[in-house]
Amino acid sequence: MKKLMLIGKTGCGKTTLSQSMQGMALVYRKTQAVHYSDWIVDTPGEFSENRRFYSALMASCTNCNIVGFVQDATAVGCIFPPKFASMLNKQTIGIISKTDLAGANIERAEKFLRWAGAQTIFQTSSLEKTGITTIIAWLGHRQPVPTYPNQENMSQNSLPQGVSPRESEE
């Protein structure tokens, strides 16, 4: 089983994504410190927004197999510098969050993530539960037993129709 560390700007959806992937109720909480669970490490947005905290990101990812850069699909800018993934020396995936919102620009978000060094890109909506099972399956984990309401449509044994990771052309 692979351990995933989520990195991204404050408010981009890291904690919501983590809760959704673990089958937890979606409850907003500001991540003040690195939060460790069985297979997800949720980092504060400030760690990626301030260069002086880059060493904290490097230290936090030592026990992780995969680093996930989370990019809000509605954001017009990106906090990840070009080739940011090379600094962490881990396999890096890109996760486009909030794809269900008005104003989402998935192509722009994907371009930002590729510039940062993500090889595989996933499109997600934690509220609509799209793309979540794809990431979980890609990581090699069992699907969580949902603990949140309105989850009858999430199949435990299959991926959502039309949702698949997009591999890098490199």
Contacts in CASP RR format, 6 or more apart in sequence:
PFRMAT RR
TARGET T0000
AUTHOR 0000-0000-0000
METHOD contacts of the structure
MODEL  1
MKKLMLIGKTGCGKTTLSQSMQGMALVYRKTQAVHYSDWIVDTPGEFSEN
RRFYSALMASCTNCNIVGFVQDATAVGCIFPPKFASMLNKQTIGIISKTD
LAGANIERAEKFLRWAGAQTIFQTSSLEKTGITTIIAWLGHRQPVPTYPN
QENMSQNSLPQGVSPRESEE
1 39 0 8 1.000
1 139 0 8 1.000
1 140 0 8 1.000
1 141 0 8 1.000
2 39 0 8 1.000
2 65 0 8 1.000
2 66 0 8 1.000
2 139 0 8 1.000
2 140 0 8 1.000
2 141 0 8 1.000
3 39 0 8 1.000
3 40 0 8 1.000
3 41 0 8 1.000
3 63 0 8 1.000
3 64 0 8 1.000
3 65 0 8 1.000
3 66 0 8 1.000
4 39 0 8 1.000
4 40 0 8 1.000
4 41 0 8 1.000
4 64 0 8 1.000
4 65 0 8 1.000
4 66 0 8 1.000
4 67 0 8 1.000
4 68 0 8 1.000
4 139 0 8 1.000
5 40 0 8 1.000
5 41 0 8 1.000
5 43 0 8 1.000
5 60 0 8 1.000
5 61 0 8 1.000
5 64 0 8 1.000
5 66 0 8 1.000
5 67 0 8 1.000
5 68 0 8 1.000
5 90 0 8 1.000
6 14 0 8 1.000
6 17 0 8 1.000
6 18 0 8 1.000
6 40 0 8 1.000
6 41 0 8 1.000
6 42 0 8 1.000
6 43 0 8 1.000
6 68 0 8 1.000
6 70 0 8 1.000
6 95 0 8 1.000
7 14 0 8 1.000
7 43 0 8 1.000
7 45 0 8 1.000
7 47 0 8 1.000
7 48 0 8 1.000
7 57 0 8 1.000
7 67 0 8 1.000
7 68 0 8 1.000
7 69 0 8 1.000
7 70 0 8 1.000
8 14 0 8 1.000
8 43 0 8 1.000
8 45 0 8 1.000
8 48 0 8 1.000
8 69 0 8 1.000
8 70 0 8 1.000
8 71 0 8 1.000
8 79 0 8 1.000
8 80 0 8 1.000
9 45 0 8 1.000
9 48 0 8 1.000
9 49 0 8 1.000
9 70 0 8 1.000
9 72 0 8 1.000
9 75 0 8 1.000
9 79 0 8 1.000
10 30 0 8 1.000
10 44 0 8 1.000
10 45 0 8 1.000
10 46 0 8 1.000
10 49 0 8 1.000
11 45 0 8 1.000
11 72 0 8 1.000
12 45 0 8 1.000
12 70 0 8 1.000
12 71 0 8 1.000
12 72 0 8 1.000
12 75 0 8 1.000
12 97 0 8 1.000
12 98 0 8 1.000
13 70 0 8 1.000
13 72 0 8 1.000
13 97 0 8 1.000
13 98 0 8 1.000
13 126 0 8 1.000
14 31 0 8 1.000
14 42 0 8 1.000
14 43 0 8 1.000
14 45 0 8 1.000
14 70 0 8 1.000
15 28 0 8 1.000
15 29 0 8 1.000
15 31 0 8 1.000
15 35 0 8 1.000
15 42 0 8 1.000
16 26 0 8 1.000
16 28 0 8 1.000
16 97 0 8 1.000
16 126 0 8 1.000
16 127 0 8 1.000
17 70 0 8 1.000
17 95 0 8 1.000
17 97 0 8 1.000
17 124 0 8 1.000
17 126 0 8 1.000
17 132 0 8 1.000
18 35 0 8 1.000
18 37 0 8 1.000
18 40 0 8 1.000
18 42 0 8 1.000
19 25 0 8 1.000
19 26 0 8 1.000
19 27 0 8 1.000
19 126 0 8 1.000
20 26 0 8 1.000
20 126 0 8 1.000
20 129 0 8 1.000
20 132 0 8 1.000
21 40 0 8 1.000
21 132 0 8 1.000
21 135 0 8 1.000
21 136 0 8 1.000
21 144 0 8 1.000
22 37 0 8 1.000
22 40 0 8 1.000
22 144 0 8 1.000
23 144 0 8 1.000
23 145 0 8 1.000
23 146 0 8 1.000
23 147 0 8 1.000
23 148 0 8 1.000
24 144 0 8 1.000
24 147 0 8 1.000
24 148 0 8 1.000
25 147 0 8 1.000
25 148 0 8 1.000
25 149 0 8 1.000
26 126 0 8 1.000
26 127 0 8 1.000
26 148 0 8 1.000
31 42 0 8 1.000
31 43 0 8 1.000
31 44 0 8 1.000
31 45 0 8 1.000
32 44 0 8 1.000
33 44 0 8 1.000
34 41 0 8 1.000
34 42 0 8 1.000
34 43 0 8 1.000
34 44 0 8 1.000
34 47 0 8 1.000
34 56 0 8 1.000
34 60 0 8 1.000
35 41 0 8 1.000
35 42 0 8 1.000
35 43 0 8 1.000
39 139 0 8 1.000
39 141 0 8 1.000
41 60 0 8 1.000
41 61 0 8 1.000
41 63 0 8 1.000
41 64 0 8 1.000
43 57 0 8 1.000
43 60 0 8 1.000
46 53 0 8 1.000
47 53 0 8 1.000
47 54 0 8 1.000
47 56 0 8 1.000
47 57 0 8 1.000
47 60 0 8 1.000
48 57 0 8 1.000
48 79 0 8 1.000
48 80 0 8 1.000
49 79 0 8 1.000
54 87 0 8 1.000
57 88 0 8 1.000
58 87 0 8 1.000
58 88 0 8 1.000
61 67 0 8 1.000
61 88 0 8 1.000
61 90 0 8 1.000
64 90 0 8 1.000
65 90 0 8 1.000
65 91 0 8 1.000
66 90 0 8 1.000
66 91 0 8 1.000
66 92 0 8 1.000
66 93 0 8 1.000
66 139 0 8 1.000
67 85 0 8 1.000
67 88 0 8 1.000
67 90 0 8 1.000
67 91 0 8 1.000
67 92 0 8 1.000
67 93 0 8 1.000
68 92 0 8 1.000
68 93 0 8 1.000
68 94 0 8 1.000
68 95 0 8 1.000
68 118 0 8 1.000
69 80 0 8 1.000
69 84 0 8 1.000
69 85 0 8 1.000
69 92 0 8 1.000
69 93 0 8 1.000
69 94 0 8 1.000
69 95 0 8 1.000
69 113 0 8 1.000
69 116 0 8 1.000
69 117 0 8 1.000
69 118 0 8 1.000
70 94 0 8 1.000
70 95 0 8 1.000
70 97 0 8 1.000
71 78 0 8 1.000
71 80 0 8 1.000
71 94 0 8 1.000
71 95 0 8 1.000
71 96 0 8 1.000
71 97 0 8 1.000
71 109 0 8 1.000
71 112 0 8 1.000
71 113 0 8 1.000
72 97 0 8 1.000
72 98 0 8 1.000
72 109 0 8 1.000
73 96 0 8 1.000
73 97 0 8 1.000
73 98 0 8 1.000
73 99 0 8 1.000
73 101 0 8 1.000
73 103 0 8 1.000
73 104 0 8 1.000
73 105 0 8 1.000
73 106 0 8 1.000
73 108 0 8 1.000
73 109 0 8 1.000
73 123 0 8 1.000
74 98 0 8 1.000
74 101 0 8 1.000
74 102 0 8 1.000
74 103 0 8 1.000
74 104 0 8 1.000
74 105 0 8 1.000
75 109 0 8 1.000
76 108 0 8 1.000
77 112 0 8 1.000
78 112 0 8 1.000
78 115 0 8 1.000
78 116 0 8 1.000
80 112 0 8 1.000
80 113 0 8 1.000
80 115 0 8 1.000
80 116 0 8 1.000
81 116 0 8 1.000
82 115 0 8 1.000
82 116 0 8 1.000
82 117 0 8 1.000
83 115 0 8 1.000
83 116 0 8 1.000
83 117 0 8 1.000
84 116 0 8 1.000
84 117 0 8 1.000
85 92 0 8 1.000
85 116 0 8 1.000
85 117 0 8 1.000
85 118 0 8 1.000
86 117 0 8 1.000
91 119 0 8 1.000
92 116 0 8 1.000
92 117 0 8 1.000
92 118 0 8 1.000
92 119 0 8 1.000
93 118 0 8 1.000
93 119 0 8 1.000
93 120 0 8 1.000
93 121 0 8 1.000
93 122 0 8 1.000
93 135 0 8 1.000
93 138 0 8 1.000
93 165 0 8 1.000
94 113 0 8 1.000
94 116 0 8 1.000
94 118 0 8 1.000
94 120 0 8 1.000
94 121 0 8 1.000
94 122 0 8 1.000
95 121 0 8 1.000
95 122 0 8 1.000
95 124 0 8 1.000
95 135 0 8 1.000
96 106 0 8 1.000
96 109 0 8 1.000
96 110 0 8 1.000
96 113 0 8 1.000
96 121 0 8 1.000
96 122 0 8 1.000
96 123 0 8 1.000
96 124 0 8 1.000
97 124 0 8 1.000
97 125 0 8 1.000
97 126 0 8 1.000
98 104 0 8 1.000
98 125 0 8 1.000
99 106 0 8 1.000
99 123 0 8 1.000
99 124 0 8 1.000
99 125 0 8 1.000
99 130 0 8 1.000
100 125 0 8 1.000
100 127 0 8 1.000
100 128 0 8 1.000
100 130 0 8 1.000
106 123 0 8 1.000
110 121 0 8 1.000
110 166 0 8 1.000
113 121 0 8 1.000
114 121 0 8 1.000
114 168 0 8 1.000
118 168 0 8 1.000
119 167 0 8 1.000
119 168 0 8 1.000
119 170 0 8 1.000
120 138 0 8 1.000
120 165 0 8 1.000
120 166 0 8 1.000
120 167 0 8 1.000
120 168 0 8 1.000
121 165 0 8 1.000
121 166 0 8 1.000
121 168 0 8 1.000
122 131 0 8 1.000
122 134 0 8 1.000
122 135 0 8 1.000
122 138 0 8 1.000
122 165 0 8 1.000
122 166 0 8 1.000
123 130 0 8 1.000
123 131 0 8 1.000
123 163 0 8 1.000
124 130 0 8 1.000
124 131 0 8 1.000
124 132 0 8 1.000
124 135 0 8 1.000
125 131 0 8 1.000
126 132 0 8 1.000
129 151 0 8 1.000
129 153 0 8 1.000
129 154 0 8 1.000
129 160 0 8 1.000
130 160 0 8 1.000
130 163 0 8 1.000
131 159 0 8 1.000
131 160 0 8 1.000
131 163 0 8 1.000
132 154 0 8 1.000
133 143 0 8 1.000
133 154 0 8 1.000
133 155 0 8 1.000
133 158 0 8 1.000
133 159 0 8 1.000
133 160 0 8 1.000
133 163 0 8 1.000
134 159 0 8 1.000
134 160 0 8 1.000
134 163 0 8 1.000
134 164 0 8 1.000
134 165 0 8 1.000
135 165 0 8 1.000
136 142 0 8 1.000
136 143 0 8 1.000
136 144 0 8 1.000
137 143 0 8 1.000
137 159 0 8 1.000
138 165 0 8 1.000
143 154 0 8 1.000
143 156 0 8 1.000
143 157 0 8 1.000
145 156 0 8 1.000
146 154 0 8 1.000
END
